[in-house]
Amino acid sequence: MRILVTGAAGMIGRKLCARLAADGAIADRPIASARFVDLAAPAPPAGARFAATCEAIDLAAEAAAELVAVRPDVVFHLAAVVSGEAENNFDKGYAVNLDATRRLFEAIRRESERSGGAYRPRLIYASSIAVFGAPFPETIDDDFLVAPQTSYGAQKAIAELLVADYSRRGVFDGVALRLPTVVVRPGPANRAASGFFSSIIREPLSGREAILPAPETLRFWCASPRAAVGFLLHAAALDLDRLGPRRSLTMPGLSATVGEQIEALRRVGGDAAVRLIRRQSDESSVRIVAGWPGRFDARRAQALGFAAESSFDEIIRVYLEDDHVSAVA
Amino acid sequence: MRILVTGAAGMIGRKLCARLAADGAIADRPIASARFVDLAAPAPPAGARFAATCEAIDLAAEAAAELVAVRPDVVFHLAAVVSGEAENNFDKGYAVNLDATRRLFEAIRRESERSGGAYRPRLIYASSIAVFGAPFPETIDDDFLVAPQTSYGAQKAIAELLVADYSRRGVFDGVALRLPTVVVRPGPANRAASGFFSSIIREPLSGREAILPAPETLRFWCASPRAAVGFLLHAAALDLDRLGPRRSLTMPGLSATVGEQIEALRRVGGDAAVRLIRRQSDESSVRIVAGWPGRFDARRAQALGFAAESSFDEIIRVYLEDDHVSAVA
């Protein structure tokens, strides 16, 4: 099995590539080779028993055609401009989140046509709960309308429509996974408006101050990076015929408030850790994340075997196991 | 007030332009000039008291910029490849229904930026109930998810997301109207899969045979061309702030079955007219229209004053008043 991962140097991408290297297979199908690409070349994951090529590639038209020419069996398309940046830079957001995505899909279509329809890869698209926008009910079910209120959300929703249409046409066998807010993110903050959900846990656990721009009552829908990688791998092995024509799935997650996060932090790091959280209201980032829904009934995905954490203590434990040690090392 | 209409030579476009010419104003704001454009030059509407320019224009990038350079106050964007053709020609459907739409929106954005944000036109986008796809409840409300099952529906749904995002950004003040199936269409059939809904009324009323490819139990959501033009004009004059961030509106219509159409035809044209309907099953067109929903609760649009017919007899009467005489003249 040949694998292609775009956005492989991003936080989820790195963890996905590390997991692919460690497993050497997806659901018992051995990986023969993989290409891990991003704007900057990803670091080669340790211990891969297959040929792993790590490349710096901008998804221009020629690059997309070249990437697909080797006919990867599974494509993980993670490359994206994050929410805050897509809001601040209209052109860049559409260029990457829409145009580059469409170029990749078109490259697969050309290759599929060249093969007389024999080539039809599995395509996993990383979407987001940012496709939803207020007003919504307290709990959002699988039939609720998509109404993004950020350009990032609009771009993800457009790509979801393309995933469904290209899949219906038989170009690829695709699925769009609406990832919850992923916490606790390791390493330095990115430009996502949701960054503080991670930093208020990560920084205090390393003895550093963190800024909280939002009220403690803010509710959000979250899962760990480990769970997010689990979603992607589960989707790569799943029988997608069970999805029917609707190829977007809201992933399961945990509904938590910022206050519940802080109490979980207190149980792990004590009052000293909590005292490192400095409250400093920031309207612009709060406006973005406050428009995201806080609770879903992710029934379709759960019935298909997708699973996430059930407490914030568990999410902190995953962070401590997967990332905290390496961060101080 | 300056007006721009794309797709002005299409069925709805022609009727919209004729109505603009007859009215000379939109909600008491007089029209100073109008540009009516399509791939082939539209026929000039009769009796316009304003400067009406009818042009053959392909919405390439330069053309879009030139059209918008005069800063039209209201843009009716009707230009589209219809459902059957978009399904048969993947590239053409995306090129027109997505790319040309986006070029027009981008041209408005450039002009808006050039004006320092002062230029912000009203934009009316003709969307379609083809953005919905089965399975759905018997009646679809305003919160139900968009899940198209044709490329045409996917392209319309993508454009709706763009209308909302560009409106949220303040580029234009836009609204996407999901038009019901428009019946009774005058003139020769187009390539829309829904064409038979019109021809089984229109042709028998002119003494000609018509083919019915679908069962009489098929339920659809419809309105007359006159009602459709009414929607567009109502949207041009409406206070769109009342819409909030959700800029797509399912238009009101009539829920009717093919059997109910036929009974209405019998009341107007007698058994002789009904005998001219020849049943001939056609899987490919039935598959497209059978995936469209047959009943909506279009509450938001109704609350905003949009209105359609309430019986199929009324729809036939509108056809006889607006189009039948001119067809035999």
Interface residues (C-beta under 8 A of the other chain):
Chain A: F90 R109 G133 D142 D143 F144 L145 V146 A147 P148 Q149 S151 A154 A157 I158 L161 L162 A164 D165 R168 R169 P245 R246
Chain B: F90 R109 G133 D142 D143 F144 L145 V146 A147 P148 Q149 S151 A154 A157 I158 L161 L162 A164 D165 R168 R169 P245 R246
